[in-house]
């Protein structure tokens, strides 16, 4: 049997390990592609998206509260004085 293995072209004595190397390279490429896809989806690299371009992401801590106040004011649920008073409290001014 050893003679058959040794007479095969370019195999040498370690002929039983030949499937391991292509499988290893294949798994390496699968892992690299999976990492690239995950990186682009999560924003680790690639084009950077600004916070303003992301829908639903407030740029400052009080942005959501200010938006809610503006909606209530637009619907007529509060007067001018109430609106401006609450906005000044949100922005850190004295009421």
PDB file of N, CA, C and O in Angstrom:
ATOM      1  N   UNK A   1       0.823  -1.188   0.000  1.00  0.00           N
ATOM      2  CA  UNK A   1       0.000   0.000   0.000  1.00  0.00           C
ATOM      3  C   UNK A   1       0.870   1.256   0.000  1.00  0.00           C
ATOM      4  O   UNK A   1       0.555   2.242  -0.667  1.00  0.00           O
ATOM      5  N   UNK A   2       1.948   1.208   0.742  1.00  0.00           N
ATOM      6  CA  UNK A   2       2.854   2.350   0.805  1.00  0.00           C
ATOM      7  C   UNK A   2       3.429   2.644  -0.580  1.00  0.00           C
ATOM      8  O   UNK A   2       3.655   3.807  -0.913  1.00  0.00           O
ATOM      9  N   UNK A   3       3.657   1.661  -1.352  1.00  0.00           N
ATOM     10  CA  UNK A   3       4.201   1.839  -2.692  1.00  0.00           C
ATOM     11  C   UNK A   3       3.191   2.551  -3.586  1.00  0.00           C
ATOM     12  O   UNK A   3       3.576   3.384  -4.407  1.00  0.00           O
ATOM     13  N   UNK A   4       1.923   2.241  -3.440  1.00  0.00           N
ATOM     14  CA  UNK A   4       0.897   2.898  -4.252  1.00  0.00           C
ATOM     15  C   UNK A   4       0.818   4.381  -3.898  1.00  0.00           C
ATOM     16  O   UNK A   4       0.721   5.232  -4.782  1.00  0.00           O
ATOM     17  N   UNK A   5       0.859   4.683  -2.608  1.00  0.00           N
ATOM     18  CA  UNK A   5       0.789   6.077  -2.184  1.00  0.00           C
ATOM     19  C   UNK A   5       2.013   6.839  -2.667  1.00  0.00           C
ATOM     20  O   UNK A   5       1.888   7.972  -3.130  1.00  0.00           O
ATOM     21  N   UNK A   6       3.160   6.255  -2.570  1.00  0.00           N
ATOM     22  CA  UNK A   6       4.397   6.929  -2.972  1.00  0.00           C
ATOM     23  C   UNK A   6       4.488   7.096  -4.483  1.00  0.00           C
ATOM     24  O   UNK A   6       5.158   8.016  -4.953  1.00  0.00           O
ATOM     25  N   UNK A   7       3.839   6.239  -5.253  1.00  0.00           N
ATOM     26  CA  UNK A   7       3.929   6.347  -6.711  1.00  0.00           C
ATOM     27  C   UNK A   7       2.883   7.309  -7.278  1.00  0.00           C
ATOM     28  O   UNK A   7       2.942   7.645  -8.461  1.00  0.00           O
ATOM     29  N   UNK A   8       1.942   7.752  -6.473  1.00  0.00           N
ATOM     30  CA  UNK A   8       0.942   8.696  -6.956  1.00  0.00           C
ATOM     31  C   UNK A   8       1.617  10.045  -7.212  1.00  0.00           C
ATOM     32  O   UNK A   8       2.559  10.407  -6.506  1.00  0.00           O
ATOM     33  N   UNK A   9       1.152  10.780  -8.201  1.00  0.00           N
ATOM     34  CA  UNK A   9       1.828  12.037  -8.549  1.00  0.00           C
ATOM     35  C   UNK A   9       1.648  13.122  -7.483  1.00  0.00           C
ATOM     36  O   UNK A   9       0.519  13.489  -7.156  1.00  0.00           O
ATOM     37  N   UNK A  10       2.733  13.622  -6.955  1.00  0.00           N
ATOM     38  CA  UNK A  10       2.808  14.774  -6.052  1.00  0.00           C
ATOM     39  C   UNK A  10       2.090  14.587  -4.721  1.00  0.00           C
ATOM     40  O   UNK A  10       1.779  15.585  -4.070  1.00  0.00           O
ATOM     41  N   UNK A  11       1.822  13.402  -4.297  1.00  0.00           N
ATOM     42  CA  UNK A  11       1.123  13.231  -3.037  1.00  0.00           C
ATOM     43  C   UNK A  11       2.078  13.102  -1.872  1.00  0.00           C
ATOM     44  O   UNK A  11       1.905  13.791  -0.866  1.00  0.00           O
ATOM     45  N   UNK A  12       3.047  12.272  -1.968  1.00  0.00           N
ATOM     46  CA  UNK A  12       3.995  12.056  -0.890  1.00  0.00           C
ATOM     47  C   UNK A  12       3.390  11.215   0.213  1.00  0.00           C
ATOM     48  O   UNK A  12       2.301  10.666   0.047  1.00  0.00           O
ATOM     49  N   UNK A  13       4.073  11.106   1.330  1.00  0.00           N
ATOM     50  CA  UNK A  13       3.611  10.224   2.394  1.00  0.00           C
ATOM     51  C   UNK A  13       2.412  10.765   3.176  1.00  0.00           C
ATOM     52  O   UNK A  13       1.777   9.992   3.893  1.00  0.00           O
ATOM     53  N   UNK A  14       2.071  12.054   3.075  1.00  0.00           N
ATOM     54  CA  UNK A  14       0.973  12.622   3.846  1.00  0.00           C
ATOM     55  C   UNK A  14      -0.295  12.746   3.000  1.00  0.00           C
ATOM     56  O   UNK A  14      -1.010  13.743   3.107  1.00  0.00           O
ATOM     57  N   UNK A  15      -0.574  11.779   2.187  1.00  0.00           N
ATOM     58  CA  UNK A  15      -1.690  11.856   1.246  1.00  0.00           C
ATOM     59  C   UNK A  15      -3.041  11.836   1.954  1.00  0.00           C
ATOM     60  O   UNK A  15      -4.025  12.304   1.382  1.00  0.00           O
ATOM     61  N   UNK A  16      -3.125  11.320   3.160  1.00  0.00           N
ATOM     62  CA  UNK A  16      -4.400  11.239   3.854  1.00  0.00           C
ATOM     63  C   UNK A  16      -4.904  12.575   4.364  1.00  0.00           C
ATOM     64  O   UNK A  16      -6.072  12.679   4.740  1.00  0.00           O
ATOM     65  N   UNK A  17      -4.064  13.603   4.391  1.00  0.00           N
ATOM     66  CA  UNK A  17      -4.464  14.902   4.907  1.00  0.00           C
ATOM     67  C   UNK A  17      -4.888  15.886   3.823  1.00  0.00           C
ATOM     68  O   UNK A  17      -5.169  17.042   4.143  1.00  0.00           O
ATOM     69  N   UNK A  18      -4.945  15.494   2.593  1.00  0.00           N
ATOM     70  CA  UNK A  18      -5.233  16.444   1.523  1.00  0.00           C
ATOM     71  C   UNK A  18      -6.610  17.095   1.629  1.00  0.00           C
ATOM     72  O   UNK A  18      -6.721  18.248   1.211  1.00  0.00           O
ATOM     73  N   UNK A  19      -7.679  16.467   2.152  1.00  0.00           N
ATOM     74  CA  UNK A  19      -8.962  17.182   2.217  1.00  0.00           C
ATOM     75  C   UNK A  19      -8.990  18.279   3.287  1.00  0.00           C
ATOM     76  O   UNK A  19      -9.840  19.168   3.226  1.00  0.00           O
ATOM     77  N   UNK A  20      -8.088  18.234   4.254  1.00  0.00           N
ATOM     78  CA  UNK A  20      -8.116  19.209   5.341  1.00  0.00           C
ATOM     79  C   UNK A  20      -7.750  20.604   4.849  1.00  0.00           C
ATOM     80  O   UNK A  20      -8.360  21.581   5.283  1.00  0.00           O
ATOM     81  N   UNK A  21      -6.799  20.719   3.983  1.00  0.00           N
ATOM     82  CA  UNK A  21      -6.331  22.036   3.538  1.00  0.00           C
ATOM     83  C   UNK A  21      -7.370  22.778   2.704  1.00  0.00           C
ATOM     84  O   UNK A  21      -7.585  23.961   2.970  1.00  0.00           O
ATOM     85  N   UNK A  22      -8.020  22.184   1.730  1.00  0.00           N
ATOM     86  CA  UNK A  22      -9.074  22.936   1.013  1.00  0.00           C
ATOM     87  C   UNK A  22     -10.259  23.291   1.917  1.00  0.00           C
ATOM     88  O   UNK A  22     -10.847  24.363   1.770  1.00  0.00           O
ATOM     89  N   UNK A  23     -10.613  22.406   2.844  1.00  0.00           N
ATOM     90  CA  UNK A  23     -11.700  22.718   3.766  1.00  0.00           C
ATOM     91  C   UNK A  23     -11.327  23.895   4.667  1.00  0.00           C
ATOM     92  O   UNK A  23     -12.164  24.753   4.947  1.00  0.00           O
ATOM     93  N   UNK A  24     -10.093  23.933   5.115  1.00  0.00           N
ATOM     94  CA  UNK A  24      -9.633  25.039   5.959  1.00  0.00           C
ATOM     95  C   UNK A  24      -9.700  26.358   5.200  1.00  0.00           C
ATOM     96  O   UNK A  24     -10.182  27.352   5.741  1.00  0.00           O
ATOM     97  N   UNK A  25      -9.225  26.385   3.959  1.00  0.00           N
ATOM     98  CA  UNK A  25      -9.277  27.606   3.165  1.00  0.00           C
ATOM     99  C   UNK A  25     -10.710  28.011   2.865  1.00  0.00           C
ATOM    100  O   UNK A  25     -11.033  29.199   2.864  1.00  0.00           O
ATOM    101  N   UNK A  26     -11.569  27.036   2.611  1.00  0.00           N
ATOM    102  CA  UNK A  26     -12.981  27.343   2.371  1.00  0.00           C
ATOM    103  C   UNK A  26     -13.634  27.962   3.591  1.00  0.00           C
ATOM    104  O   UNK A  26     -14.366  28.944   3.472  1.00  0.00           O
ATOM    105  N   UNK A  27     -13.375  27.391   4.781  1.00  0.00           N
ATOM    106  CA  UNK A  27     -13.926  27.956   6.016  1.00  0.00           C
ATOM    107  C   UNK A  27     -13.366  29.348   6.295  1.00  0.00           C
ATOM    108  O   UNK A  27     -14.073  30.209   6.818  1.00  0.00           O
ATOM    109  N   UNK A  28     -12.111  29.568   5.951  1.00  0.00           N
ATOM    110  CA  UNK A  28     -11.514  30.895   6.128  1.00  0.00           C
ATOM    111  C   UNK A  28     -12.240  31.934   5.269  1.00  0.00           C
ATOM    112  O   UNK A  28     -12.530  33.035   5.737  1.00  0.00           O
ATOM    113  N   UNK A  29     -12.532  31.582   4.007  1.00  0.00           N
ATOM    114  CA  UNK A  29     -13.230  32.517   3.125  1.00  0.00           C
ATOM    115  C   UNK A  29     -14.664  32.759   3.587  1.00  0.00           C
ATOM    116  O   UNK A  29     -15.153  33.887   3.515  1.00  0.00           O
ATOM    117  N   UNK A  30     -15.332  31.726   4.055  1.00  0.00           N
ATOM    118  CA  UNK A  30     -16.697  31.888   4.572  1.00  0.00           C
ATOM    119  C   UNK A  30     -16.685  32.827   5.778  1.00  0.00           C
ATOM    120  O   UNK A  30     -17.548  33.696   5.897  1.00  0.00           O
ATOM    121  N   UNK A  31     -15.710  32.655   6.673  1.00  0.00           N
ATOM    122  CA  UNK A  31     -15.615  33.519   7.855  1.00  0.00           C
ATOM    123  C   UNK A  31     -15.300  34.960   7.450  1.00  0.00           C
ATOM    124  O   UNK A  31     -15.852  35.892   8.035  1.00  0.00           O
ATOM    125  N   UNK A  32     -14.437  35.160   6.474  1.00  0.00           N
ATOM    126  CA  UNK A  32     -14.090  36.517   6.030  1.00  0.00           C
ATOM    127  C   UNK A  32     -15.296  37.220   5.411  1.00  0.00           C
ATOM    128  O   UNK A  32     -15.519  38.404   5.661  1.00  0.00           O
ATOM    129  N   UNK A  33     -16.067  36.503   4.610  1.00  0.00           N
ATOM    130  CA  UNK A  33     -17.245  37.097   3.983  1.00  0.00           C
ATOM    131  C   UNK A  33     -18.310  37.398   5.037  1.00  0.00           C
ATOM    132  O   UNK A  33     -18.960  38.442   4.985  1.00  0.00           O
ATOM    133  N   UNK A  34     -18.486  36.488   5.988  1.00  0.00           N
ATOM    134  CA  UNK A  34     -19.468  36.724   7.054  1.00  0.00           C
ATOM    135  C   UNK A  34     -19.071  37.936   7.896  1.00  0.00           C
ATOM    136  O   UNK A  34     -19.933  38.722   8.290  1.00  0.00           O
ATOM    137  N   UNK A  35     -17.792  38.094   8.171  1.00  0.00           N
ATOM    138  CA  UNK A  35     -17.315  39.257   8.925  1.00  0.00           C
ATOM    139  C   UNK A  35     -17.555  40.547   8.150  1.00  0.00           C
ATOM    140  O   UNK A  35     -17.971  41.551   8.729  1.00  0.00           O
ATOM    141  N   UNK A  36     -17.297  40.526   6.851  1.00  0.00           N
ATOM    142  CA  UNK A  36     -17.511  41.717   6.031  1.00  0.00           C
ATOM    143  C   UNK A  36     -18.984  42.098   5.987  1.00  0.00           C
ATOM    144  O   UNK A  36     -19.321  43.274   6.128  1.00  0.00           O
ATOM    145  N   UNK A  37     -19.860  41.128   5.794  1.00  0.00           N
ATOM    146  CA  UNK A  37     -21.300  41.415   5.752  1.00  0.00           C
ATOM    147  C   UNK A  37     -21.778  41.960   7.092  1.00  0.00           C
ATOM    148  O   UNK A  37     -22.528  42.935   7.136  1.00  0.00           O
ATOM    149  N   UNK A  38     -21.348  41.337   8.177  1.00  0.00           N
ATOM    150  CA  UNK A  38     -21.733  41.804   9.509  1.00  0.00           C
ATOM    151  C   UNK A  38     -21.201  43.210   9.758  1.00  0.00           C
ATOM    152  O   UNK A  38     -21.909  44.050  10.314  1.00  0.00           O
ATOM    153  N   UNK A  39     -19.972  43.471   9.357  1.00  0.00           N
ATOM    154  CA  UNK A  39     -19.380  44.789   9.551  1.00  0.00           C
ATOM    155  C   UNK A  39     -20.113  45.879   8.805  1.00  0.00           C
ATOM    156  O   UNK A  39     -20.320  46.964   9.349  1.00  0.00           O
ATOM    157  N   UNK A  40     -20.516  45.616   7.561  1.00  0.00           N
ATOM    158  CA  UNK A  40     -21.243  46.622   6.797  1.00  0.00           C
ATOM    159  C   UNK A  40     -22.638  46.844   7.366  1.00  0.00           C
ATOM    160  O   UNK A  40     -23.112  47.980   7.403  1.00  0.00           O
ATOM    161  N   UNK A  41     -23.302  45.781   7.811  1.00  0.00           N
ATOM    162  CA  UNK A  41     -24.658  45.931   8.345  1.00  0.00           C
ATOM    163  C   UNK A  41     -24.672  46.676   9.668  1.00  0.00           C
ATOM    164  O   UNK A  41     -25.572  47.479   9.915  1.00  0.00           O
ATOM    165  N   UNK A  42     -23.688  46.423  10.524  1.00  0.00           N
ATOM    166  CA  UNK A  42     -23.656  47.080  11.829  1.00  0.00           C
ATOM    167  C   UNK A  42     -22.947  48.427  11.794  1.00  0.00           C
ATOM    168  O   UNK A  42     -22.964  49.155  12.787  1.00  0.00           O
ATOM    169  N   UNK A  43     -22.331  48.769  10.680  1.00  0.00           N
ATOM    170  CA  UNK A  43     -21.682  50.066  10.542  1.00  0.00           C
ATOM    171  C   UNK A  43     -20.284  50.123  11.124  1.00  0.00           C
ATOM    172  O   UNK A  43     -19.803  51.208  11.451  1.00  0.00           O
ATOM    173  N   UNK A  44     -19.613  48.979  11.265  1.00  0.00           N
ATOM    174  CA  UNK A  44     -18.239  48.978  11.779  1.00  0.00           C
ATOM    175  C   UNK A  44     -17.296  49.653  10.809  1.00  0.00           C
ATOM    176  O   UNK A  44     -16.350  50.316  11.233  1.00  0.00           O
ATOM    177  N   UNK A  45     -17.533  49.501   9.518  1.00  0.00           N
ATOM    178  CA  UNK A  45     -16.765  50.199   8.503  1.00  0.00           C
ATOM    179  C   UNK A  45     -17.669  50.402   7.310  1.00  0.00           C
ATOM    180  O   UNK A  45     -18.787  49.887   7.262  1.00  0.00           O
ATOM    181  N   UNK A  46     -17.171  51.164   6.341  1.00  0.00           N
ATOM    182  CA  UNK A  46     -18.000  51.514   5.198  1.00  0.00           C
ATOM    183  C   UNK A  46     -18.478  52.943   5.344  1.00  0.00           C
ATOM    184  O   UNK A  46     -17.968  53.687   6.182  1.00  0.00           O
ATOM    185  N   UNK A  47     -19.440  53.328   4.546  1.00  0.00           N
ATOM    186  CA  UNK A  47     -19.924  54.708   4.641  1.00  0.00           C
ATOM    187  C   UNK A  47     -20.579  54.964   5.989  1.00  0.00           C
ATOM    188  O   UNK A  47     -21.437  54.201   6.433  1.00  0.00           O
ATOM    189  N   UNK A  48     -20.169  56.033   6.624  1.00  0.00           N
ATOM    190  CA  UNK A  48     -20.709  56.384   7.941  1.00  0.00           C
ATOM    191  C   UNK A  48     -22.040  57.076   7.769  1.00  0.00           C
ATOM    192  O   UNK A  48     -22.186  57.964   6.928  1.00  0.00           O
ATOM    193  N   UNK A  49     -23.014  56.671   8.567  1.00  0.00           N
ATOM    194  CA  UNK A  49     -24.319  57.311   8.554  1.00  0.00           C
ATOM    195  C   UNK A  49     -24.391  58.277   9.721  1.00  0.00           C
ATOM    196  O   UNK A  49     -24.058  57.926  10.852  1.00  0.00           O
ATOM    197  N   UNK A  50     -24.824  59.482   9.443  1.00  0.00           N
ATOM    198  CA  UNK A  50     -24.937  60.465  10.528  1.00  0.00           C
ATOM    199  C   UNK A  50     -26.175  60.153  11.351  1.00  0.00           C
ATOM    200  O   UNK A  50     -27.086  59.468  10.887  1.00  0.00           O
ATOM    201  N   UNK A  51     -26.201  60.662  12.576  1.00  0.00           N
ATOM    202  CA  UNK A  51     -27.331  60.409  13.469  1.00  0.00           C
ATOM    203  C   UNK A  51     -28.597  61.066  12.937  1.00  0.00           C
ATOM    204  O   UNK A  51     -29.695  60.551  13.152  1.00  0.00           O
ATOM    205  N   UNK A  52     -28.461  62.204  12.241  1.00  0.00           N
ATOM    206  CA  UNK A  52     -29.642  62.878  11.705  1.00  0.00           C
ATOM    207  C   UNK A  52     -30.254  62.094  10.554  1.00  0.00           C
ATOM    208  O   UNK A  52     -31.460  62.175  10.324  1.00  0.00           O
ATOM    209  N   UNK A  53     -29.438  61.338   9.830  1.00  0.00           N
ATOM    210  CA  UNK A  53     -29.945  60.560   8.702  1.00  0.00           C
ATOM    211  C   UNK A  53     -30.659  59.295   9.157  1.00  0.00           C
ATOM    212  O   UNK A  53     -31.442  58.717   8.404  1.00  0.00           O
ATOM    213  N   UNK A  54     -30.393  58.866  10.374  1.00  0.00           N
ATOM    214  CA  UNK A  54     -31.033  57.666  10.891  1.00  0.00           C
ATOM    215  C   UNK A  54     -32.419  58.039  11.413  1.00  0.00           C
ATOM    216  O   UNK A  54     -32.532  58.868  12.315  1.00  0.00           O
ATOM    217  N   UNK A  55     -33.474  57.441  10.860  1.00  0.00           N
ATOM    218  CA  UNK A  55     -34.802  57.818  11.315  1.00  0.00           C
ATOM    219  C   UNK A  55     -35.063  57.375  12.746  1.00  0.00           C
ATOM    220  O   UNK A  55     -34.706  56.266  13.142  1.00  0.00           O
ATOM    221  N   UNK A  56     -35.688  58.254  13.513  1.00  0.00           N
ATOM    222  CA  UNK A  56     -36.061  57.923  14.884  1.00  0.00           C
ATOM    223  C   UNK A  56     -34.961  58.091  15.907  1.00  0.00           C
ATOM    224  O   UNK A  56     -35.173  57.789  17.081  1.00  0.00           O
ATOM    225  N   UNK A  57     -33.786  58.566  15.504  1.00  0.00           N
ATOM    226  CA  UNK A  57     -32.683  58.733  16.447  1.00  0.00           C
ATOM    227  C   UNK A  57     -32.564  60.201  16.827  1.00  0.00           C
ATOM    228  O   UNK A  57     -32.147  61.013  16.001  1.00  0.00           O
ATOM    229  N   UNK A  58     -32.917  60.559  18.048  1.00  0.00           N
ATOM    230  CA  UNK A  58     -32.800  61.966  18.452  1.00  0.00           C
ATOM    231  C   UNK A  58     -31.337  62.367  18.562  1.00  0.00           C
ATOM    232  O   UNK A  58     -30.489  61.569  18.961  1.00  0.00           O
ATOM    233  N   UNK A  59     -31.050  63.627  18.199  1.00  0.00           N
ATOM    234  CA  UNK A  59     -29.673  64.093  18.227  1.00  0.00           C
ATOM    235  C   UNK A  59     -29.259  64.581  19.607  1.00  0.00           C
ATOM    236  O   UNK A  59     -28.070  64.589  19.926  1.00  0.00           O
ATOM    237  N   UNK A  60     -30.216  64.987  20.427  1.00  0.00           N
ATOM    238  CA  UNK A  60     -29.916  65.428  21.785  1.00  0.00           C
ATOM    239  C   UNK A  60     -30.939  64.810  22.726  1.00  0.00           C
ATOM    240  O   UNK A  60     -31.991  64.357  22.274  1.00  0.00           O
ATOM    241  N   UNK A  61     -30.658  64.782  24.012  1.00  0.00           N
ATOM    242  CA  UNK A  61     -31.544  64.076  24.945  1.00  0.00           C
ATOM    243  C   UNK A  61     -32.971  64.621  25.008  1.00  0.00           C
ATOM    244  O   UNK A  61     -33.903  63.861  25.268  1.00  0.00           O
ATOM    245  N   UNK A  62     -33.157  65.911  24.777  1.00  0.00           N
ATOM    246  CA  UNK A  62     -34.501  66.489  24.899  1.00  0.00           C
ATOM    247  C   UNK A  62     -35.220  66.594  23.556  1.00  0.00           C
ATOM    248  O   UNK A  62     -36.318  67.148  23.496  1.00  0.00           O
ATOM    249  N   UNK A  63     -34.636  66.083  22.493  1.00  0.00           N
ATOM    250  CA  UNK A  63     -35.237  66.223  21.161  1.00  0.00           C
ATOM    251  C   UNK A  63     -36.598  65.547  21.085  1.00  0.00           C
ATOM    252  O   UNK A  63     -37.518  66.086  20.470  1.00  0.00           O
ATOM    253  N   UNK A  64     -36.741  64.390  21.692  1.00  0.00           N
ATOM    254  CA  UNK A  64     -38.022  63.688  21.655  1.00  0.00           C
ATOM    255  C   UNK A  64     -39.090  64.470  22.402  1.00  0.00           C
ATOM    256  O   UNK A  64     -40.219  64.591  21.927  1.00  0.00           O
ATOM    257  N   UNK A  65     -38.739  65.004  23.574  1.00  0.00           N
ATOM    258  CA  UNK A  65     -39.704  65.782  24.350  1.00  0.00           C
ATOM    259  C   UNK A  65     -40.099  67.054  23.614  1.00  0.00           C
ATOM    260  O   UNK A  65     -41.263  67.452  23.645  1.00  0.00           O
ATOM    261  N   UNK A  66     -39.143  67.694  22.957  1.00  0.00           N
ATOM    262  CA  UNK A  66     -39.452  68.899  22.197  1.00  0.00           C
ATOM    263  C   UNK A  66     -40.371  68.585  21.021  1.00  0.00           C
ATOM    264  O   UNK A  66     -41.274  69.359  20.701  1.00  0.00           O
ATOM    265  N   UNK A  67     -40.132  67.445  20.384  1.00  0.00           N
ATOM    266  CA  UNK A  67     -40.979  67.040  19.263  1.00  0.00           C
ATOM    267  C   UNK A  67     -42.411  66.788  19.737  1.00  0.00           C
ATOM    268  O   UNK A  67     -43.366  67.183  19.069  1.00  0.00           O
ATOM    269  N   UNK A  68     -42.558  66.131  20.888  1.00  0.00           N
ATOM    270  CA  UNK A  68     -43.894  65.861  21.429  1.00  0.00           C
ATOM    271  C   UNK A  68     -44.599  67.165  21.781  1.00  0.00           C
ATOM    272  O   UNK A  68     -45.786  67.327  21.497  1.00  0.00           O
ATOM    273  N   UNK A  69     -43.871  68.099  22.400  1.00  0.00           N
ATOM    274  CA  UNK A  69     -44.462  69.398  22.725  1.00  0.00           C
ATOM    275  C   UNK A  69     -44.904  70.136  21.465  1.00  0.00           C
ATOM    276  O   UNK A  69     -45.976  70.739  21.438  1.00  0.00           O
ATOM    277  N   UNK A  70     -44.074  70.086  20.422  1.00  0.00           N
ATOM    278  CA  UNK A  70     -44.425  70.764  19.172  1.00  0.00           C
ATOM    279  C   UNK A  70     -45.675  70.140  18.554  1.00  0.00           C
ATOM    280  O   UNK A  70     -46.516  70.859  18.016  1.00  0.00           O
ATOM    281  N   UNK A  71     -45.810  68.825  18.622  1.00  0.00           N
ATOM    282  CA  UNK A  71     -46.998  68.162  18.084  1.00  0.00           C
ATOM    283  C   UNK A  71     -48.247  68.558  18.876  1.00  0.00           C
ATOM    284  O   UNK A  71     -49.298  68.831  18.295  1.00  0.00           O
ATOM    285  N   UNK A  72     -48.124  68.586  20.194  1.00  0.00           N
ATOM    286  CA  UNK A  72     -49.275  68.970  21.033  1.00  0.00           C
ATOM    287  C   UNK A  72     -49.670  70.426  20.776  1.00  0.00           C
ATOM    288  O   UNK A  72     -50.854  70.758  20.739  1.00  0.00           O
ATOM    289  N   UNK A  73     -48.678  71.278  20.602  1.00  0.00           N
ATOM    290  CA  UNK A  73     -48.950  72.693  20.319  1.00  0.00           C
ATOM    291  C   UNK A  73     -49.629  72.835  18.957  1.00  0.00           C
ATOM    292  O   UNK A  73     -50.550  73.636  18.797  1.00  0.00           O
ATOM    293  N   UNK A  74     -49.173  72.057  17.982  1.00  0.00           N
ATOM    294  CA  UNK A  74     -49.757  72.121  16.643  1.00  0.00           C
ATOM    295  C   UNK A  74     -51.207  71.615  16.646  1.00  0.00           C
ATOM    296  O   UNK A  74     -52.029  72.099  15.868  1.00  0.00           O
ATOM    297  N   UNK A  75     -51.517  70.668  17.494  1.00  0.00           N
ATOM    298  CA  UNK A  75     -52.889  70.157  17.586  1.00  0.00           C
ATOM    299  C   UNK A  75     -53.792  71.084  18.390  1.00  0.00           C
ATOM    300  O   UNK A  75     -55.008  70.896  18.409  1.00  0.00           O
ATOM    301  N   UNK A  76     -53.219  72.073  19.048  1.00  0.00           N
ATOM    302  CA  UNK A  76     -54.003  73.022  19.827  1.00  0.00           C
ATOM    303  C   UNK A  76     -54.297  72.560  21.236  1.00  0.00           C
ATOM    304  O   UNK A  76     -55.239  73.052  21.858  1.00  0.00           O
ATOM    305  N   UNK A  77     -53.522  71.631  21.755  1.00  0.00           N
ATOM    306  CA  UNK A  77     -53.756  71.117  23.101  1.00  0.00           C
ATOM    307  C   UNK A  77     -53.187  72.024  24.182  1.00  0.00           C
ATOM    308  O   UNK A  77     -53.492  71.844  25.361  1.00  0.00           O
ATOM    309  N   UNK A  78     -52.364  72.999  23.798  1.00  0.00           N
ATOM    310  CA  UNK A  78     -51.793  73.918  24.786  1.00  0.00           C
ATOM    311  C   UNK A  78     -51.701  75.313  24.188  1.00  0.00           C
ATOM    312  O   UNK A  78     -51.666  75.485  22.969  1.00  0.00           O
ATOM    313  N   UNK A  79     -51.663  76.294  25.062  1.00  0.00           N
ATOM    314  CA  UNK A  79     -51.590  77.690  24.621  1.00  0.00           C
ATOM    315  C   UNK A  79     -50.141  78.059  24.333  1.00  0.00           C
ATOM    316  O   UNK A  79     -49.215  77.288  24.582  1.00  0.00           O
ATOM    317  N   UNK A  80     -49.981  79.270  23.797  1.00  0.00           N
ATOM    318  CA  UNK A  80     -48.634  79.765  23.502  1.00  0.00           C
ATOM    319  C   UNK A  80     -47.789  79.834  24.772  1.00  0.00           C
ATOM    320  O   UNK A  80     -46.631  79.416  24.788  1.00  0.00           O
ATOM    321  N   UNK A  81     -48.384  80.366  25.825  1.00  0.00           N
ATOM    322  CA  UNK A  81     -47.637  80.523  27.081  1.00  0.00           C
ATOM    323  C   UNK A  81     -47.189  79.173  27.635  1.00  0.00           C
ATOM    324  O   UNK A  81     -46.050  79.032  28.081  1.00  0.00           O
ATOM    325  N   UNK A  82     -48.073  78.186  27.609  1.00  0.00           N
ATOM    326  CA  UNK A  82     -47.710  76.851  28.111  1.00  0.00           C
ATOM    327  C   UNK A  82     -46.577  76.248  27.286  1.00  0.00           C
ATOM    328  O   UNK A  82     -45.626  75.681  27.824  1.00  0.00           O
ATOM    329  N   UNK A  83     -46.701  76.384  25.967  1.00  0.00           N
ATOM    330  CA  UNK A  83     -45.685  75.826  25.074  1.00  0.00           C
ATOM    331  C   UNK A  83     -44.320  76.454  25.333  1.00  0.00           C
ATOM    332  O   UNK A  83     -43.334  75.738  25.509  1.00  0.00           O
ATOM    333  N   UNK A  84     -44.254  77.769  25.358  1.00  0.00           N
ATOM    334  CA  UNK A  84     -42.965  78.443  25.547  1.00  0.00           C
ATOM    335  C   UNK A  84     -42.401  78.204  26.944  1.00  0.00           C
ATOM    336  O   UNK A  84     -41.185  78.105  27.111  1.00  0.00           O
ATOM    337  N   UNK A  85     -43.260  78.111  27.935  1.00  0.00           N
ATOM    338  CA  UNK A  85     -42.792  77.818  29.289  1.00  0.00           C
ATOM    339  C   UNK A  85     -42.152  76.431  29.358  1.00  0.00           C
ATOM    340  O   UNK A  85     -41.068  76.271  29.919  1.00  0.00           O
ATOM    341  N   UNK A  86     -42.818  75.438  28.791  1.00  0.00           N
ATOM    342  CA  UNK A  86     -42.286  74.066  28.828  1.00  0.00           C
ATOM    343  C   UNK A  86     -41.029  73.914  27.982  1.00  0.00           C
ATOM    344  O   UNK A  86     -40.124  73.158  28.336  1.00  0.00           O
ATOM    345  N   UNK A  87     -40.972  74.630  26.871  1.00  0.00           N
ATOM    346  CA  UNK A  87     -39.764  74.582  26.049  1.00  0.00           C
ATOM    347  C   UNK A  87     -38.574  75.213  26.778  1.00  0.00           C
ATOM    348  O   UNK A  87     -37.451  74.719  26.678  1.00  0.00           O
ATOM    349  N   UNK A  88     -38.816  76.283  27.495  1.00  0.00           N
ATOM    350  CA  UNK A  88     -37.712  76.927  28.212  1.00  0.00           C
ATOM    351  C   UNK A  88     -37.229  76.022  29.359  1.00  0.00           C
ATOM    352  O   UNK A  88     -36.037  76.001  29.666  1.00  0.00           O
ATOM    353  N   UNK A  89     -38.132  75.286  29.984  1.00  0.00           N
ATOM    354  CA  UNK A  89     -37.717  74.348  31.036  1.00  0.00           C
ATOM    355  C   UNK A  89     -36.876  73.225  30.430  1.00  0.00           C
ATOM    356  O   UNK A  89     -35.859  72.828  30.999  1.00  0.00           O
ATOM    357  N   UNK A  90     -37.302  72.719  29.281  1.00  0.00           N
ATOM    358  CA  UNK A  90     -36.538  71.643  28.631  1.00  0.00           C
ATOM    359  C   UNK A  90     -35.137  72.099  28.234  1.00  0.00           C
ATOM    360  O   UNK A  90     -34.174  71.342  28.352  1.00  0.00           O
ATOM    361  N   UNK A  91     -35.034  73.308  27.776  1.00  0.00           N
ATOM    362  CA  UNK A  91     -33.743  73.818  27.295  1.00  0.00           C
ATOM    363  C   UNK A  91     -32.877  74.361  28.422  1.00  0.00           C
ATOM    364  O   UNK A  91     -31.782  74.865  28.173  1.00  0.00           O
ATOM    365  N   UNK A  92     -33.355  74.264  29.655  1.00  0.00           N
ATOM    366  CA  UNK A  92     -32.525  74.637  30.804  1.00  0.00           C
ATOM    367  C   UNK A  92     -32.725  76.045  31.313  1.00  0.00           C
ATOM    368  O   UNK A  92     -32.026  76.476  32.230  1.00  0.00           O
ATOM    369  N   UNK A  93     -33.655  76.761  30.742  1.00  0.00           N
ATOM    370  CA  UNK A  93     -33.923  78.126  31.213  1.00  0.00           C
ATOM    371  C   UNK A  93     -34.870  78.126  32.387  1.00  0.00           C
ATOM    372  O   UNK A  93     -35.493  77.111  32.695  1.00  0.00           O
ATOM    373  N   UNK A  94     -34.978  79.264  33.042  1.00  0.00           N
ATOM    374  CA  UNK A  94     -35.914  79.386  34.167  1.00  0.00           C
ATOM    375  C   UNK A  94     -37.323  79.585  33.645  1.00  0.00           C
ATOM    376  O   UNK A  94     -37.538  80.282  32.654  1.00  0.00           O
ATOM    377  N   UNK A  95     -38.269  78.972  34.313  1.00  0.00           N
ATOM    378  CA  UNK A  95     -39.660  79.079  33.865  1.00  0.00           C
ATOM    379  C   UNK A  95     -40.282  80.373  34.316  1.00  0.00           C
ATOM    380  O   UNK A  95     -41.451  80.629  34.027  1.00  0.00           O
TER     381      UNK A  95
END
